[in-house]
Structures are given as structure tokens and as C-alpha cells.
Amino acid sequence: MGCENQHYQYTRGLLDRDAYAGYETTIREQIAAFPGIRAMWELVRHSYGADFAAFMDKQIAERSPREAESMRQKWNQLVASQKNTSL
């Protein structure tokens, strides 16, 4: 996970809110909900700073694995629709 640096920059005032918003959305919607990444986080959490670890713990605690299932289903629908589109 190369996310700690961006989080660090934001918390130190080096990134503005708009620049950080997309990052937060990515963490929330594309990372924290997925069971495999949640398991990976448990394995590597100790190698990150306390502030970033707390941020990630919060994101993971607020996500449901059902969100990942919903995204997987939507992904499959979107991929299927693209297969039917000529380039």
C-alpha cells in the first residue's frame, strides 16, 4: 500500500481537501470493503505509522463486506455491457 504518503501529506496541510477527496473515496470504496485487502491489512498493519493505521482501521470498520459484493456485481454488469459495445 503506497497510500500512507498521501495521507501524511494531507494531514500536514500539504494537500488541499479537493486533492485528498478522491484518495479518500478510493480507500473507502475500492480498498476497505474487499475481504482480501482487509486480510492483507491485518498482516501488514504493524509496518505503518500510528496515524495512518488508525485512519485505515476506521475506514475498514465503517465498510461492510456486502459493499464489496455489490461492487463486484456492478463490475460484472459493466464488463458484460462493454463486451457488447463495438470499439
C-alpha positions as CSV (number, residue, x, y, z in Angstrom):
1,M,0.0,0.0,0.0
2,G,1.5,3.3,-1.1
3,C,-1.3,5.3,0.4
4,E,0.4,6.4,3.6
5,N,2.4,9.2,1.9
6,Q,-0.7,10.9,0.5
7,H,-2.5,10.6,3.9
8,Y,0.6,12.1,5.6
9,Q,0.7,15.0,3.2
10,Y,-2.9,15.8,3.7
11,T,-2.7,15.7,7.5
12,R,0.3,18.0,7.3
13,G,-1.5,20.5,5.2
14,L,0.5,19.8,2.0
15,L,-2.6,18.6,0.0
16,D,-5.9,20.5,-0.1
17,R,-9.2,18.9,0.6
18,D,-10.2,18.6,-3.1
19,A,-7.0,16.8,-3.9
20,Y,-7.5,14.4,-1.0
21,A,-11.2,13.7,-1.6
22,G,-10.6,11.3,-4.5
23,Y,-8.0,9.4,-2.5
24,E,-10.4,9.0,0.4
25,T,-13.1,7.8,-1.9
26,T,-10.7,5.2,-3.4
27,I,-9.8,3.9,0.1
28,R,-13.4,3.8,1.1
29,E,-15.0,2.3,-2.0
30,Q,-12.2,0.3,-3.7
31,I,-10.0,-0.8,-0.9
32,A,-11.5,-1.0,2.6
33,A,-14.6,-3.1,1.6
34,F,-12.8,-6.0,0.0
35,P,-12.1,-9.1,2.2
36,G,-8.7,-9.8,0.6
37,I,-7.4,-6.4,1.3
38,R,-8.9,-6.4,4.8
39,A,-7.0,-9.6,5.5
40,M,-3.8,-8.1,3.9
41,W,-4.1,-5.1,6.2
42,E,-4.1,-7.3,9.3
43,L,-0.9,-8.8,8.1
44,V,0.9,-5.5,7.3
45,R,-0.7,-3.0,9.7
46,H,2.3,-3.1,12.0
47,S,4.6,-1.7,9.3
48,Y,2.7,1.7,9.1
49,G,2.7,4.7,11.3
50,A,0.1,5.0,14.1
51,D,-1.9,7.8,12.4
52,F,-2.2,6.1,9.1
53,A,-3.0,2.8,10.8
54,A,-5.8,4.5,12.8
55,F,-7.2,6.0,9.5
56,M,-7.2,2.7,7.8
57,D,-8.7,0.9,10.8
58,K,-11.5,3.4,10.7
59,Q,-12.1,3.0,7.0
60,I,-12.3,-0.8,7.3
61,A,-14.5,-0.7,10.4
62,E,-17.0,1.5,8.5
63,R,-17.2,-0.7,5.5
64,S,-19.2,-3.9,5.1
65,P,-18.1,-6.8,3.0
66,R,-21.5,-6.6,1.4
67,E,-20.4,-3.4,-0.2
68,A,-17.7,-5.3,-2.0
69,E,-20.2,-7.9,-3.2
70,S,-22.4,-5.0,-4.5
71,M,-19.4,-3.5,-6.3
72,R,-18.4,-6.9,-7.7
73,Q,-21.9,-7.4,-9.2
74,K,-21.9,-3.9,-10.7
75,W,-18.4,-4.5,-12.1
76,N,-19.6,-7.7,-13.8
77,Q,-22.6,-5.9,-15.3
78,L,-20.4,-3.1,-16.6
79,V,-17.8,-5.5,-18.1
80,A,-20.6,-7.5,-19.7
81,S,-22.1,-4.3,-21.2
82,Q,-18.7,-3.3,-22.6
83,K,-18.3,-6.7,-24.3
84,N,-21.4,-5.8,-26.3
85,T,-20.1,-2.5,-27.4
86,S,-18.1,-2.2,-30.5
87,L,-14.9,-0.1,-30.3
